[in-house]
Amino acid sequence: MPSVVKSAAPIVHGLLAGLLFALPACKASKSGADAAKRAPVPSEYRFDPAAAKRQFAIPPTQVMVFGLEHLDNAAPAFQVAWLEPILCRLRAYKPDIILTEAMSGEQVMGLDAYADYHGTAGRYAGPTLQMAKTAQADLKLTAAQALVRANVLSGQPNLTSAQRRQLAHLFVAAAEPFSATVQWMRLAKTERMAADGISPNLVKMLNGFAGIRSELASIGVRLAVDLGLERIYGAGDHRSDVTLPADSAWNTALTAEPGLKDSFSHRIPAFHSIPEDTMKLRTAAQVMPVMKWHNSPRYAELDADAQWLAMLRSEKMGRVGRQRVAAWEAQNLRMAVAIREATAPIAGGRALLIVGAAHKSFIEAYLRTFTDIELVSVPAMLDAKSAGCNE
């Protein structure tokens, strides 16, 4: 019988040889791994949409975000005529499209359709909804159908008075009353009458929209009419309201943090030294300082800290505060998206958003991340000595 040792010798020799050859490889592998640990990790590629501006064949689209305190809250003494120095400078900017904080007709009707989930859209757009449903019944059109027809008609040149009345009616049915008001105000006074489907009641409502002190009409509509634009766009958002904390939880958290209510209302030392912040626009001379203040970088910094960052810092508000800020950020991001959508057809053109001052800094921050947006300085515009514009 052959020796077991002898028969196993070739196998053992093979194993030994394999181990001898493997040792240098193991050492090399270990030293390579150590080197990899010591070597700096290459930075990950991070796409920056805003950097694409450097590659544009034509200039980026300019967007001006004009912030202000809502004019419907101004003192009774306030007069729309005091806004002329502001309007004069905005006319010189000459936006191709104008957006406001009003909700779009699509969102108004969408919120109404989802009222069981979102709550009534009438909370923010009661008159708009009432007018829209009446006009839809009169025209036998849905809001979407009315908007399609309005877009087609508004694209035609040299509209007649009858066509402008028809267009106003279509915009009302599309839940776009401020665009309807633009058409109404572009008519001669003698042509603003009940005709071409416009009822006497609708005449009254359109005249009412034209006369309100809100910046939606007193700046947005008036500017659109002055510039010969056919409509204005709603960029406002309330879909994110569904993410707000419950009122009971919000009130409990708010009262648990001393001083937070005063911070929200700007009743804190940081704002006491700024007289423009507490002005109630009782004279024409106050308008320009107020507008400059609400569009200044300092106001943006103070307001964001007093209202929103204060909630993030508060341990007592906890997740309720975080939830409220999340809803606010979602609202402003959707408004930025609305601007981006509206500016798509005017690449290289100019857009204007008229919005509550608290929104301005957040919306601008989001707009800076987009490929085709260049922000225009409101302070520089207000400081400009435009021809024919008074202080």
ABEGO torsion letter per residue (X at the ends): XBBAAAAAAAAAAAAAAAAAAAAAAAAAAAAAAAAAAABBBBBBBBBBAAAAAAABABBBBBBBBBBBBBAAABBAABBAAAAAAAAAAAAAAGBABBBBABBBAAAAAAAAAAAAAAEBAAAAAAAAAAAAAAAAAAAGBBAAAAAAAAAAAAABBGBBAAAAAAAAAAAAAAGBAAAAAAAAAABBAAABBBBGGBBAAAAAAAAAAAABABAAAAAAAAAAAAAGBABBBBABBAAAAAABBBAAAAAAAAAABBGAAAAAAGBBAAAAABAAAABAGABAAAAAAAAAAAABAAAAAAAAAAAAAAAAABAAAEAAAAAAAAAAAAAAAAAAAAAAAAAAAABGBBBBBBBBAAAAAAAAAAAAABAABBBBBAAAAAABBBBGBBX
